[in-house]
Amino acid sequence: MDDFAYENLGICYWNGTLGPFNVGVVGTGSMLQVLLDIIYNEAFREFLPEMCLAAISDTGPGVTLPEDCETCPVYPTYREMLDAHPEINLVVEITGDRSIAARLRHELGESISLIDHRELIFLCGLHDMAVVKGHYMNSLDHQRTLIQSIIDEIREDIFLLDKSGTIQDLNRTVWQRAGVPRKELLGKQCWEAARLRDGSPFCSQLDPACPFHKTLLSGRKEEAMVTRVNGSGLLQYYRLYAYPIFDMRGHMSHIMVMHRDITERTQREKYQQQQDKLAIIGEISTYLAHEIRNPLYAVGGFANALLRSPKLDEQEREKVQIIVEETRRLDKLLTNMLNFVRPTPGPGAAVDMVAVCHDVAELMDVGYGRQGYNILVRPDEHMPAVQGDADALKQCLVNILKNSIEAMPGGGEIFIDLTMDEGDVVVRIIDTGTGMSETELDRAFNPFYSTKADGNGLGLALIKKIIEETGGSVSLASRPHKGTTVTLRLQPAVDVDHPPLPAPEDDS
């Protein structure tokens, strides 16, 4: 048998040209109640011609009729009933007496149809099937409503797709974020409906990295992690899941795809990984200081002495010069590494961040102003001081501005905006440089990762360490060819009396 389809309905049903049927009932019993339910129940009106109970006969002595028959005419015999009601065009015999059924079949004219008690059994069976179906449909509707309510409360994006990637259903999170009614998204491709948290498109086409494709081939649950950059240039992490849905024959008919935003969790994991790396670096820092730096000083000293010797020819002098430059580079790398793992001395004092930004802008203007770079400081009024070390914060700004300048080889404007947001002092350094890719954003704060040929990767990682140790935070927003924004969130200095720090004990 073919699968159910609404277009197949009506093949065995009446075509609307019959009826109405004026029914005359011969006899009583349990079948009468079923017949009344078929006549008067609205659930059957869609599938059967219109019927009206005209009269009842042959009820027998002392029989109590159902309430639906209280106003219905009752006759001792079917002949009297037919004589009194010439409009009857359907007789239903439910006496169970075959002789009565035979007489009716013989006496009724062609204009009157007959259903005897044997044929009514099938109608009763269909009635019971319809009642059971109604019960299960009500239960199914209840379960469907419950499941839909649960799915709608899930914060993840859930799509039910057919095997071509077309949306068959979705949860409320999806259509609310897309800003359109649910029905407008049905029948579209999933990438047309999927959105990031800020409402920007999740993807511009069916992403090859989506596990939908793998599930389509494997018939199993698949998953993948992807990164996205939102409309503000902020990096987000998503875990995508695809689950196969099978029909009653075991064939995969649909695929459910779920998008889970794991940005916060991933950020915590990366932070913990970075802390673990720093702990390892801290453990070997003493070894590096004693076992590498001391011999490095000796090598550098001897190389500088050789460089001053008049006995070296030009070729030998070039080789010694390389040794000198490499020892300096190694010493600088070692210094940066030790500075990175060295703890900072407490939260510091109150720092006028507006003044620091102006000082740094003037300092950078001396070296880069003539090269086409213009650094503009744009503070809001009445900015509070921040908690921190002025020199450390100044060095952080210098390093960020150098990165911006290197990303703008043709010159341009760099803005330093200072505002208040949710009780924090927010400093945004905005450039219009080459921007960063998703991979570069993902690894920007990793120690020893750098996109520069001669870089050691400690710049942004060290800035993050300094800012976080004062109670603040650092974030990056960037897009390729659209510039980068570095945001520093700093703790404002609070007007409280701090207790004096205890004096260090004298070990002598």
Secondary structure, 3 states (H helix, E strand, C coil): CCCCCHHHCCCCCCCCCCCCEEEEEECCCHHHHHHHHHHHCHHHCCCCCCEEEEEEECCCCCCCCCHHHCCCCEECCHHHHHHHCCCCCEEEECCCCHHHHHHHHHHCCCCCEEECHHHHHHHHHHHHHHHHHHHHHHHHHHHHHHHHHHHHHCCCEEEEEECCCEEEEECHHHHHHHCCCHHHHCCCEHHHHCECCCCCECCCCCCCCCHHHHHHHHCCCEEEEEEEECCCCEEEEEEEEEEEEECCCCCEEEEEEEEEECHHHHHHHHHHHHHHHHHHHHHHHHHHHHHHHHHHHHHHHHHHHHHCCCCCCHHHHHHHHHHHHHHHHHHHHHHHHHHHHCCCCCCCEEECHHHHHHHHHHHHHHHHHHHCEEEEEEECCCCCCEEECHHHHHHHHHHHHHHHHHCCCCCEEEEEEEEEECCEEEEEEECCCCCCCHHHHHHCCCCCCCCCCCCCCCHHHHHHHHHHHCCCEEEEEECCCCCEEEEEEECECCCCCCCCCCCCCCCC
